[in-house]
Amino acid sequence: MFDLTTFLVRWFFLSSLARNTVEIQTMPTNQHFFYQQHEPPDDFCLPKQERELIWRDQCLGGILNYPPGTGRLLMIDAMRNELVERLSHLLTESDQTLSQIRQADTQRSVAAKSDVIEKDDPYSDADSEILRHFGEGTSGDERAVDAQDSERRTAKLIVSRGGTIVENDYSESSGSETVSETMVVETDTITATIPPPPPPVHLQTKVQQAVCCSRDIRDYLPQLVSAVLKSPSLTVPYNSQFDPIQRLRKLIINRCKLDPSWGVELCWLLEAEVGRTWKKLFEHRQQTGKRLIIVMPSDKAVVLAKIGMERREAFDLLQDAEQATAFGYLYVDLSEEMGEQHRIEDCGSLIPRLPQSLSVRRCRYFGDTMFFIDWLTKGSLKLRELPQDRRYMALHEILHEINRRLRRRMVSSAETSLDVEDNLSAYDGPRVEDLKPDMYQNSVYFPLIPQTGTWPDGTEQFNGEFRKNKGTRSVKAVRCLNIVVSEARLLASRDRCPFLIQLEVADTNLESGDARLYASDPVGLGSTMVEALGMAPAASSPTQQQQHNYQIPFELLHRGGWQHRGIPVPIDHGNSDGIYADQYEEYPYDFRQHEYEQLHQQLQWQPPPRQHGLFQRSTVSMGANLLDRVFGQAWAEKCREIRESSPYGNVAGWRLASFIIKAGEDIRREALVMQIITKLVSWFQEEIPAEHRPYMRPYTIMCVGGDAGLLECLSDTKSVDEVKKKVDGYTNLRDYFERAYGPPTREQRGFGPPSTPRADDSITFEKAQDNFLRSLVGYSLVSYILQIKDRHNANILLDREGHIIHIDFGFVLGDTPKMGMVPLFREKAPFKLSQEFWDVLGGWHMTSGGLGVRFCKMFELAFECASAHSDEIATLVEATVLSLNSNPQNANEVANGVRKRLTMRGPPRSRVQEQFIMSLVSTALNCWSTSTYDWAQKTMNGYL
């Protein structure tokens, strides 16, 4: 199946061929090969790697079918154009599917509010309406099958007030489908109907694919930017209309018109490419509420002299993206530049030009959204200049000021933008008491989307754990209400001032590109995108003319401006630990295992020494008391407490967003690591059975320019360093697990009957140990793939359930921490597997409860899964590195290094592959640099 991942892998493969034109031109001609654009169908059972190899062979054959010269270059561009067309078709189809879902939901919500729904109403059933839309594009046979599937019987249940069923009346629907959903309330009975059955499987699959496409286009935005800016343009004299890079560029710009929230993220990524220093030259032209500077052709040379000619393409793309995002159109509309034949192909869909009144509202709305985030990131930079004893008070003043500006915008019905200066203090009005319920809709959009898809609301148990989105609904937008200033805190950092804040938001139940976010009038009556596009500029009264008199000067609108060919073998999901253990015992590494066992016996943890006074063993914290001492109040309880005490707690859709502001560093590397972790989690869920599945907990990282970012906060977690410091009478990590979750049972030691679950549903030692094992496997694998360094105990978290979670990925892909220019105790281990981590697992002895063999087995399965997706991982790495250093050769070398590390040394379950896994584990366990680096961090920074 063609998706965005496939597009990126193939695009960068063709771009690598375009860079090596000399080699392409010297290869011999193969005139007997016939290039076929169509690949094997999806139901043709081929692994994805094999399908990609077949496609690459076809591409090379098609290129070499031409003699050396221009023909080969044109063929490469033709193949890239084909990819852009397929991507455009994919986005158009997914947008249409989601649009039909939204229309059906709207019709259902309107119908639900009616007291009686007529049987002849064709929109009474949303599922039927969706099927009707899709049926228009299907064949007669498919419609016949769908009609048979859509036939259903309406069951009317008459339930007495005592709860018993009095009557069960079924009515057949003849001919067309008519379903009665009338609710009749009587004195003694309640009449109800059984909900309609879910839509057919093929429709559910299509909707899920549309949701995944909508999510992928946002997740892979950094790689799309790299594809446009860093791909080589073949210097062939032909019409630029057929230039694949320009067509991809137009598709991205038109995406900004369709989804302005997507455009906001694009603008921030392009600012990371271009920088912001040039904006100081034109700040006098920036209008309030419009975070937009349109550079005239006469001034463009000044900008390029400031940023460098090599960034010209990025600057031009930034200008177009800002204008398309802010106003919903360009002065020279891209769709008008293209012929009628290519308008739908290149743009994905025709997007009408917004009316002036609506485009101004949109500009102010998303301009204030960007200003809100910019204010927070600039605040972090300001705090760095202050002494440490003044930073806390300064942080509170910064947050109080942005809260005041939010209230001012809400009270003024969005007429006063956040960036308007009024010479008032942070503690002046308007006050919270001045706000009315209908004013909350005038606040600004909050762009950070959590991995779970929604922020907690304080009414349900919420653990923030990543869950794969299998639903058929996209993420809804939220509006900012208030920053809980009392909960803000500065985070420990030597050179920077990151801080954590809790933001109260309101769920709008609208998608981020919905015009009703910014087009609603003061009385709260919204308009759909179709209705908004048909709105004429408001001019019915002098008052209305004055309200919408926000014009952009006309003169400012003018501007010139290869993976190895290994045979993929399916993963064997056997459950025999005994056979697996026997295989490891047959290795020529038996003497190593014997040494490990001896070492473990020598270093095996001992019961803590008997102490006198306050910290006697009988008086130290245990169980739930110890967990509360370490992690504090549970996040669900804290969220509920904040809501109950907040004046905004009764706002419909109230939720609490918790995130970290980091400024003063480029976090695109961290975003890359989190991209790959998120993809690995999805692949693990799809391809590895639950009993062998590793665990990782992704969190959202959003780039805000080249020197700042937002990071989703992980709830109910503490760093290993904090855990050690907060545990009273701490001796070692194994002892902490036994005190927090209870001692190992007899079954876990290898004898005795199976243990029974605890009556209070608390986590047992075995469960916590299993959680620790699964997470240790997951993060060990990603650390090995991406060479993640700086793994001291302040960058590794523990949660209440025993999982470890790695954070702070500033040193990856060969970068190591340095003091000056000298590497500081370079970490040479493939991943961090310290002795204290190994002790928690219990070592190698399976008879005494050791999980060492199981660790190796899970690591092997996870490695096989990641190896099957090595091309996707390497493509993400190559595209990001290319954006960071603009060095194609270095990016290719880094990507090939990832492919090499993910190369299978032998078929799955083979002795060669198992020996390779065993050597990685033994190297990580016995590497002296791990303990040396931890010692250095303890000595220099006090990290335990």
N, C-alpha and C positions, 0 to 999 in steps of 0.2 A: 504494500500500500504506500502510495506517495504521500509524504507528510513533510513538515518543515525541516525535520532532521535530515531526511533524505535529500531535500533541496540543498541544504548547507554542505553536506558531504560531497555531493556531486559538483556543486558550484566551485568549491575550493579545489577539487581535483582538476576541473577544467582550467581554473585560474593558474594552477601550478604548471599545466601544459602551456598556457599562454606566456608564462614567464620564461620557459625554456624553449623559445622559438628556434634557437640555433640547433638544438638537439632534434626538435621535431622536423626541421627542414632537411636534416642529414639522414633521416631514416629512409630505408628503401620503400618504394611504392608497391602497394598490394592492390592491383586493379581487379583481382578476382573476388574481392570482398564487397558485399552489398550491405550497406548500413540500414538497419531497421530502427525506426523511432519507437516502435512498440516493444515493450519488455514482456516477459512471461506474466500471465494473469496472476492475481493474488492467490487464487485457489490452486495454483501450480505449486506443489509442496517443495519449496526450496528455502533453505535458511537464508536469512537476510544477507549474510556475508557472501554467500554464493551468488545471490541475485546481483549484488553490487559488483562482483568480479565479472559476471557476464556482461553487465552494462558497460564496465570500463573496457572490456575487450571489444565490444561493439563500437565504442567511441574511438578507440585507437584505430580499429579497422576502417571506420568511416573517414578518419582524417588521412590515413595513409592511402586511401583509395585515390586521392588526388596527387598529382606530381608536386614536387617542392615548389613553393611559391605562394601567391596570394590565396589560392584555393584552399589550402590547409588552414590558413588563418580565418578565412570566412567560415569554414566548417566548424571551427571552435566557437566562433561567435554565434553561429546558427544553433549549436547545441545549448549554449547559455541562454539564448533567446527562448528556446523550447522550455527550459527550466522555469524561466520567468513567467511564461504563459501558463504553465501548469500550476505554478504557485498562485497566480492571479485567479485562475479558475477555482482552485481550492479555497481561497479566501472568499471569493464571491459566493460559492456554494454554502460555506459555513455561515456567512452573514445572512444569507437568505433563510437558512434553516433556523437560526436563532431568532430572526425577525418573525418568522411564522410562529415560533413558540411564544414569543412575547405577545403577539396579537391574540393568540389563543388564550393566554393567561389573562389578558385584559378583558376579553369577552367573557371568560368564566367569572372573573371578579365582579363584572357588571351584572351578570346573571345571578350571582349569589346574593346581590343586594336587593334583587326584585322579590316581591312577595310571591308572585306566581309567574311561571315561565310557560309560555305557550308551547304546545307540543310541536307546532309547525315551524318553530324557530330553528333554523339550521345551525345556529351558533350556540345552542344550549349545551352542547358537549364539546369541550375544547379538543379532546382527542379526535373526535369526528372531523372537526374543522382542520386540524393538522393533516389528517389523512386526506381530506378533500384537496388541500393545497398540493400535497405530494402526488396525489392521483392524477393531477392535470398533466404531469410530465411523464407518466408511466404508460406502458403499453396496455392493450385491451386485456391480454391474459393476466397481467399483473393486477389490473383494476378488478378483474373478476375474483382473483384470489383474495385481494384486500377486502372486497365486498363480502366474501364468505367469512373472512376473519372478523369483520366488523359487526356481523349479526350477533345479537345478544338478547337475552331475556331480562326484562325488568322485573325485579322482585320487590314487592311492597311488603314491608314488615310492619305489623301493627303490634306495638309493644305497650303493655299496660304499665301503669305507674309503679307497679310492684316489681317490674323487671321481667315478667314472663311474656312469651310470644303468644298472642291470642290468635292471629291469623297470618297465613303466608300465601299471598296472592301473586301469582306469576302471570304476566301478560306477554305474549309473543309479539315481536315487532315484525310486521309484514312489509315487504318492499323496502322502502327507505327506512333508515334507522331513526326511531323516535324514542327518546328516553325522558321519562318524567322525573324531575327532581324536586317536586313540590313537597314542602314540609307543612303539614296541617296540624295545628296544636288544638286539642280538644280538652274537655274536662276530665275525661277518664283515660284517654289513650293518646299516644303520639304516633303519627304515621311518618315513616321514613323510607328511604330507598337505599338499596345497596349501591355503593359507589361504582362507577363504570370501571370495567377491567382496564388494566394498563394497555398502552399502545402495543402493536406488534413488535416482535423482536427486531425486525429489520429497521423499523423506525427508531427504536431505542438506540440501536447501533449508530444510525446516522446522526442522531442528536448528540450522542456521546462523542463521536468523531468531531462534530462541529464545536463542542465545548473544548475538547482537547486542542483543536486548531486555534481557537481564540486564546487559550492559555499559552500555547507555544509561541504565538506571534509576539506575546509580551515577554515571555521568558528568554527568547532568543534575540531580543532586540540588540544587544551588544554585537552579536555575530552578524546581524544584518547591516549594522553600521559599518563594520569592518569589510563586509562584502562590497559595499558601495564605494567606500573611500580607498581601500587598499588593493582592490583587484586591478590587474593590469588592463589597460585599454589598448587594443590592437590598432595600430596606426594604419588603418585601411581607408582609402578615400571612397567612402560611400555614405549614403544618407544616414545622418545621426539618429533618424527615427528608428532605425533597426539596431542601434547600439544597445547591447544587453545591459550595460551598466546604467545608461540613462533611463532605460525602461524600468529597471529595478528601482532607481531613484524616484521616478514618477509614481510608482506604486506606493513607495514609502510616504511620499508627501501627501498623496491622496488618502492614505490611511490616517494621517494626522487630521485631515478634514473630517473624516468619519468618526474618529475616536480621539478627542482632544486630550484625554488623560494619557493615552498612549503617546501622543505628541509631546506632552510635558516631560515624560521620561526620555524621549528621544532628544529633546532640547538639552537636558542635563548631560546626557552622554556626549553630545556634540560640543558642549561647553568644556567637557574634559579634553576633547581633542584640540579645541581652539584656544581655550583659556578665557579669562575675563578681563585681562588688563586693557584690552582695546576699548571696553565699554566706558572707561574713564574719559576717553576723548569726546564722547557724545552724550554725557549724562545730562547736559542742558536740554537735550531734545526729548528726553524720556518723559512721557506724560504719566501722571498719577493713575494707578489702576491698570496701566498697560506696561507690563514688564517686557517692553519691546523697543528696540532701537533699529530703525530701518536706515541703512546707510545708502546715501545717494552715490551715483557713479563717480562724481567728482571727488568724493571722500574715500573711495575704496582703496586707492593707492596708499593713503595714509594708514589704513588698517593693515594692509598687507605688509607695509614696512614695519609695523609694530609686531605682527605675529609671524611673519615669514611667508614667502611665496609657496612653500611646501604645504601650507595649510589652507590654500585658497579653496580647494574643493570642499573641505570641511566647513569653511566659513560660509560659502555659498549655500551649502545644504542647511546650515544652521539658520541663515536668514529666511530661506523658504519654509523651513519647518516651524519657525517661530510665527511667521505670518499665517501659515495654514492652520496652526493650532489655535492661535488667538482669535482669528476672524473667520475661519472656515472657508477661506478662499485666498487666492493669490491675485495680485494686480494683473499679471499675465497668467491666466489660468492654464495649468498644464494640460487639462483635457482639451482646451481649445487649440493648443499647439499641435495636437495629434490629429490625424485624419479620422474621418468617421469610422473607417474600418477598424481602427485600433483603439478606439476610446474605451470600450468595455474590456478589451484584452489587457491593456496596460494599467488601467485604473482599478480593476476589480469590479467596480460598479459606478454608474453615473451619479455624481454627487451635485445636486443643484447648489447654486450660489446662495448663501444666506442673505436675507434682507439686512439692511444697515442696522436697524434697531436691535435685531437679534445678535448680529455679529459683535456689536459693541458690548452687549451684556456678557456674551461668551468671553470676550477679551478681558473684561474686568474680573470675571469669576475665576478663570484659570490664571490670570496675572496675579491676583491676590493669593491663590494657592501656592504659586512659586515664591511669592514674597514671604509667606508664612514660614516656609521651609528655609528660605535664605536668611531670615531673621534669626532662626535658631542656630544655623551653622555659623553665621557671623558672631553670634554670642559666644560660641565655643572658642572662636579665635580670639575674641576680646579677653576672655578669661585667662588665656595664656600669658597675657601681658601684666596681669595683676599678681601681687604677692598671694601666697596660699591662704593666709588668714583673712583675706578680703574676697575670695572667690565665691564663697557660699552666699554671702549677702548680695553680691553682684548678680549671681545666677537668679536669685529670687526676684530681683528688680527687673531683670530681662524678661522673665516669665510673666510677671504681673503686667508689664507694659504690653506684651503681645495679647494677653487676655483682655486688657482694656480696649485694644484696637479691634479685637473680635466683637466685643459687645457694641462698640461704636458702629461697626458695620451692620450688625443685626438691627440695632435701633433705627438706623438711618435708611432701612430698606435697601441696603447694598449700594447706596448712593455715595457713601464716604469710603474710599478704598483704604486698605491697611497701611499704605505707604504715605498717606497724607499726614503731614506734620501739623500739630495744633498747639505746640508749646505747653502741653499739660504734663503733669507728672504721672508716673506709673500707677499711682493710687487714686487718681481723680476719676470722675464719672466717665461714662454712664455706669451705674451700679447694676448688680444682678437683679435687684428689685424692679428696675426699669424695663426689663425684658418681658414680653408677652409670648404666649405659645406660638403665635403665627409669625414671630420674628426669627425663630430658629432656622427657618428655611433660607435666610439671607446670609448664613455663614458660608465658609469656604470648604472646598473638597479636600479630604486628607488622602494623599496618594499611596501610602504604604499599605499593601495587602498582605495579611499574615498567611503563613503556609496552610493553616487550617481553613482559610477562606473567609473566616469571620472572627471578629474580636469577641471576648467573653462579655456576657451581659449581667453577670452577678446573680442570676436566678437558676443556673444549672451547673452541674459539676463539669468543670472545664480544666483539662490538664495540659492543653497546648500541644498535645502530641500530633505529629504529622499523620494525616489520613489521606490516602489517595482519593482524589475527587472523582467518583464514578457517577455523580449525579448528572442531571440534564439541565442544570441552571448555572448561569455564570455568576461571578462575584458581584455583589451590589456595592454601590458607592456609599461612603459615609461622610458626614459633615462634622467639622470641628465645633465643639461647644466650649470647652474650658480645659485649661491645663491645671492639674491638681498640684499646686505649687508646693504644698507641704510634703508631698511624696517625692519630689525631685532630689536627686543626690548626685554628687560628683563621683566619678570612678577613678580608681587608682591608675595613674599613668605618669611616667617620668617626664616626657616632653610635651604632652598634649593635655587637653582638658575635656575629655568626653563626659557626657552626663546622661543620666537616665531620667525620663519623665513619663508620667501617666497622663494621657489625654482622654478626656471624655468626648465621645463622638456619638452621633445619631445616625442610625441606619436609615437610608432614604428609600430602600427597596427599589431603587432605580439603578440601571447600569451606568458606568462612568461616562459613556458617550451620549446619554439621554439628554435631549435639549431641555427637559423639564427641570433639570438641576439649576439652570440659570435663567430660564424663560418664564418662570411662574410670576404672576402679578401679586400685588400686596395682599389680596384676599386669599391667596393660596391656590388659585385655579391654575393648574399647569396646562401644558400643551405637549402633544407628542411631536416627534421630529417632523412628521409629515405636515401636521397643522402649523408648526412653527415656520416651516419653509414657505408656507402659503400666507404668512402674516405680512401685511403691508406695514411700512414704517408708520409708527404712531404719530398722528398729526391732527387729532380731533379737537384739541384744545391747546391754548397757550401753555397751560401747566404741563401737559404731556409733552409738548415740544421742548419745553425747558428740561424735563427729566431725561429725555433721550438725545440731548444736544451734545453728544460726545463724538466729535469728528476727528479723523486723522488728517493732517494737512496733506493735500493732494500731492504736493511736490515731494513729500517723504516716501510716497509709494513708488517712486521711480528709482530703480536701482539696476545698474548694469550687472549689470552683473548676473606509498603502497604497503598495505598490510600483507603479511606472508600468506601463501596459498595453503594454509593448513586445512585439512578436512574437518569440518565441524562435526563433533560427535555429541549427540544429545546427552544431557546430564542424567546420570543414573541416580534416582532419588531413593536408593535403598536405605533401610533403617537398621542395618546390622552393624552396630558399633563394635561388636566382637570381631567380625571379619576385618573391619577397618583397622582395629587395634593390632590384629595379627599381622596385617600387611606392614604396618609400621615396625613391628617387632622383627620382621624379616629383613629389614634394611641393613646395609653395611654400616649403619650409624649406631649399632647396638651399643658400642662402647661409649658413644656420646650420651645416649639415654641413661646408661649406667652412671656416668659421671653426673648427669643432671640429678638423678635420684640421690646420689651421695651428697651432692651439694645441697639439695633440698633438705635432706636429713640434718646436715650440719647447720643450715641457716633457718631450719623450721622454727616458726614462731613458738615462743614459750608463753605460758600463762603470765600475765603481768605480775611483776614483783609485788609482794605485799607492802603496802605503804601505810604510814601512820598519819593520823591527823585528819584533815578535811577530805582528802581524796583516797580514802580506803575503798577497796574493791566493792564492798557492800553498800557504799553510799554514792557511787558514781551513777550517772544517768544511764538508764537502760530503755530499750524498746521505743515506744512512741514518745516518751519524755526526751530521749536523746535526739530523735528526729526533729522534734519541735525546737529543741535547743539549737540545733545546727541550722535548720531551714527556716525557722520562724513560723509565722502564721501561714497557713495554706493559701495559695493564690486565689482559689475560689472564694474562700471566706473573706480575704482582703478585698476582693472586687465587690462582694456584696456589702461589705462595711462602707466602702467609699460611696457606693450608690445610695445607701440609706442616709448618709450624712450630707449628700450633695444637693444643692438647690436644683440641679438639673436631673436628678434621679428619676423624676416622673415623666421626662420627655420620652415620647414614643420612640422605640428603637434604640434606647440608650445602651451604649457599650463602652468598654474601657480599653484603649489602646496603650500598650506599653512598649516603648522603643528607646533606642540609644542614639544620640547624636555624636558623630565623630567628625572632626574637622582637622585639617592640617596634613592629610595623607590621602593618597590615591587608593581607593578601596576596590578598584576593578579586579585586582587579583583575588581578593576575598570573595567578590561576587562570582568569579569563575569557579572557585572551589565549591561554593554553595550550589552553583548550577549542576556541577558534576555529582555532588552528594545527592541532590534531589533526583537526578536521573537514575543514579544507582539504586536508590530506595524504590523507585518505580519498577526497575528491572528485577530487583530482588523479589518484590511482591508478585510479579507476573511469572517468574521462572524458577524460583526456589521454593520448595514446600515449607510450610510454617515451622516444622520441627527443626529445620536446618537454616532458617532465615536469619541473617544478621540484622542488627538494628542501628539506625542512625536517625537523628532528629534534625531535619533541616530547619532553617529559619530564613526569613526574607532579608536580603541586603539590597538596598537601592542606592545607586550612584547619584550624587548631587553635584555635578560639576567634577572638576579634576582634583579637588582637595577636600571633599566632604562626602558624607553618606548617612543613611538611616539604616539601622539594624533592628530587626524585631527582637524583643527581649524574651529570653527563655524563662518561663515561670518555674518556681519550685526547684531551683538549682543553686548550687554553691560550688565554687572552685575546690579542687582537692586541697589546695593550700588553706582555704577558709575552713574546710571541714576539719583539718588537722588542728587548727588553732581554736576552734570552737568546742571540740570534744574534750570534756573534762577527763583527765587521766589518760590522755591518748598515748598509745604505745605503737600500734601499727594499723594498717588498713584492714587486715584480716580481723583483728580484734574489734575494730569499729563495726564491721559487718555482723559479727557474732553478738555484739551488744545491742545493735539497732534492730536486728531481725531474728534474734534468738540463735542458740547453738545449732550445729548440724544435727539432723536426726540420725537414728541408727541406720535407716535405709540409705541415707546419703553417704555413710561411712562404709557401706557395702554389706551390711548384715541386718537382720531384723525385719519385721513385717513393714509394709508400706505405711507411711505416715498419713494421718487424716488431716484435712484442711482445718484451719483454725476457725473457731466459731465467730470471731470478730472480723473475719475477712482481711486481717492484716497480712502483710507480705512475710512469708517465711524466709529463712536463710537460703534454702534451695532456690526459691524464686528470685530473690535478689542476686544470688550468685549466677543464675542463668541469665538474668538481665545484664549483669556485668560482662559475662562472656560474650553475649551476642553483640553488644555495643563495642566491646574491645576488638572483635573480629572486623566489624564494619569500618571503624576508624583506622585500624591497622592497615586495611587494604587501601583505603583512599590516601593514607599517608605514604604508602609505598608507591602508588601510581603517580602522585603529584609531588613527591619528595617534600612533604610538609615538614618544616623545621620549627625551632623555637617552641618545643613541646615541654615546657616546664609546667609545674603543677598549678600555676595560676591561669594557664590557658587550657586546662582540662577541667570540666565540670562534672559533678555528681548530682543526680536527682534523688528524689525521695524513694524511688523504686530500685535504685542500685545501678542505673545506667550511667556510663560515662559519656560525655559530650565534648568534642573538641571545638574550640573557638579561636578567633584571632589568627587568620591565615595570611599574615603579612610576608612570610618567608616561604615561598614555594618555588618549585621548578628550578632548583639549583641555588637560589638565594639563601644565605645564612646570616644570622646576626653577627654584626661586627662591632668592635670597639675601635673607633677610628677607621683604619683600613685593614685591620688584622682580624681574621675570623676568630670568634670567641669560642674556644673549645668546640670545634665543629662537630655536629652530630652526624656520626657515620652509620648509625643503625638504619636499616630499611624502614623501621617504624619503632615507636616507643613501646617496649615490653619490659618494664622494670621488674625487679625482683618482688617488690611489694604487690604489683599487679598479679604476678604469677602466683604469689602466695594466696591471694584471694581465690584464684581458680583451684588451688589445692595441688598444683604440680602434676606430675605424670601418673601417679599411682591411681589407677582406676578403682582398684579394690578398696582404697581408703577414701574414695570420693573425689579424686583428682580429675580435673576437666581438661588437662593438657592435650590428650589425644582428640577429644571432641573439638577443641579449639582448632587443631590442624585440619580436621575434616571439614568444619564449617568454613575455614579460610580457603580451602581448596575449592569448594563449591562456589563460594563468592568470587574467587579468582576466575573460574571458568565462565561464570556469568558476565563478568566485566570484560573478559577477553573476547567474548562474542560480540561486544559492542565497542571494540577498540577504535574503529574508524570514527564513530560518533564522538567519543571522548577526545581523540586526537584532533578532530576538526574544531571542536570548541576551544581547545588549548591553542591551536594554531591561529585561529581568528583573533583571540584575545591578545596573544603575544604580539601579533602583527599590529594591533591597535596601540599597544603600549610603546613599542620601539621602532615601528615602521621599517623593520629589517626582515624581508622575506626569507633570507637564508637562515637567520637565527630562529625565526618562527618555525621553519620547516625542520630544523635540527631538534628543537624542543619537542615538536609533535612526533617526530620519529623516535625520540627517546621514550615518549609515552607508549608508542606502539611496541617498542622493543621490550619494555618492562611488562607489557601485557601479553607477550607472546607465550603461547603454550609450549612447554618443553617436551611434551609428549601427549598422546591421547589421554582423555580423562580416565582416571583410575589406573593409569599405567604406573609402573614403578619409577620411571624417570620423572614423571610429573610429581609424584608424591615425594621423591627425594628432593626435588626443587623446593617444594613447600616446606619440607622439613629443614632444609638448609636456611631458608629465610627466617623461620621461627628460631632456630638455634643461634643464628647470627644476631638477631634482635635481642634475644635473651641474654647473651653473653657479651654484648658489646660494651666495653668499658666506658665509651664516650657518653652513654646515657646517664650513668651514675655521676660521671665527672661534670656533665652539664647541669644536672640537678644541684650538685654541690656548689658550682659557681653561682647559680641563681640564688641559692640560699645565702651564700656569703655576700653577694652584691646587693640583692633586693629583698632578702629576708623571706623568700618563698620556701615553704617547707615541702 
